[in-house]
Amino acid sequence: MEWPEELVKLFDDPLLEGVRPKAPAPTANDRMQQKLAEVNDWIVKNGKEPQKDGDLKEKLMYASLTALKEKGLWT
């Protein structure tokens, strides 16, 4: 998105230093991609799929993996 020149000049004012438009909220697709990456990283690091009887982090990864499998995003 291209900002109008007036706004660009306004945001360059020293009084507004650090003030910027709010970043857009992550979409459901963004969150799903993040979960895919987290589960994949966990598997690479641990050499196995997470199990439901592991520590808290493993249980969370197991829940994420189960949800991804139910949605057909993990085989």
C-alpha positions in Angstrom: 0.0 0.0 0.0 1.4 3.4 -1.0 1.0 6.1 1.6 0.1 9.7 0.5 3.0 12.1 0.6 1.3 14.2 3.2 1.2 11.3 5.6 4.8 10.3 5.0 5.9 13.9 5.8 3.7 13.9 8.9 5.3 10.7 10.2 8.7 12.2 9.6 8.0 14.9 12.1 10.4 14.5 15.1 7.5 14.8 17.5 6.1 11.6 16.1 9.3 9.6 16.2 8.5 5.9 16.7 4.9 6.3 15.8 4.0 4.0 13.0 0.8 2.4 11.7 -0.3 -0.7 13.6 0.9 -3.9 12.0 -1.9 -6.1 10.6 -3.1 -8.9 12.8 -1.9 -12.4 11.7 -4.5 -14.3 9.8 -5.6 -17.9 10.5 -3.4 -19.0 7.6 -0.4 -17.2 9.2 -1.0 -18.9 12.5 -1.4 -22.3 10.8 1.9 -21.8 8.9 3.6 -20.9 12.2 2.2 -24.1 13.9 3.5 -26.2 10.9 6.9 -24.7 11.3 7.0 -25.1 15.1 6.0 -28.8 14.9 8.4 -29.4 12.1 11.3 -27.8 14.0 10.4 -29.8 17.1 10.5 -33.0 15.1 13.9 -32.1 13.5 15.3 -31.2 16.9 14.0 -34.4 18.7 14.1 -36.9 15.9 10.5 -38.1 16.4 6.9 -36.9 16.4 5.7 -35.5 19.7 3.9 -37.9 22.0 0.9 -37.1 24.3 2.7 -38.5 27.4 5.9 -36.3 27.1 6.7 -33.0 29.0 4.5 -29.9 28.6 6.2 -28.7 25.5 5.9 -32.1 23.8 2.2 -32.3 24.8 1.6 -28.9 23.2 3.4 -30.0 20.1 1.4 -33.2 20.1 -1.9 -31.3 20.3 -0.8 -29.0 17.4 0.2 -32.0 15.3 -3.1 -33.8 16.0 -5.0 -30.7 14.9 -2.9 -30.3 11.8 -3.5 -34.0 10.9 -7.3 -33.6 11.4 -7.3 -30.7 9.0 -5.4 -32.8 6.5 -2.3 -30.5 6.6 0.1 -33.2 7.9 0.5 -36.7 6.7 
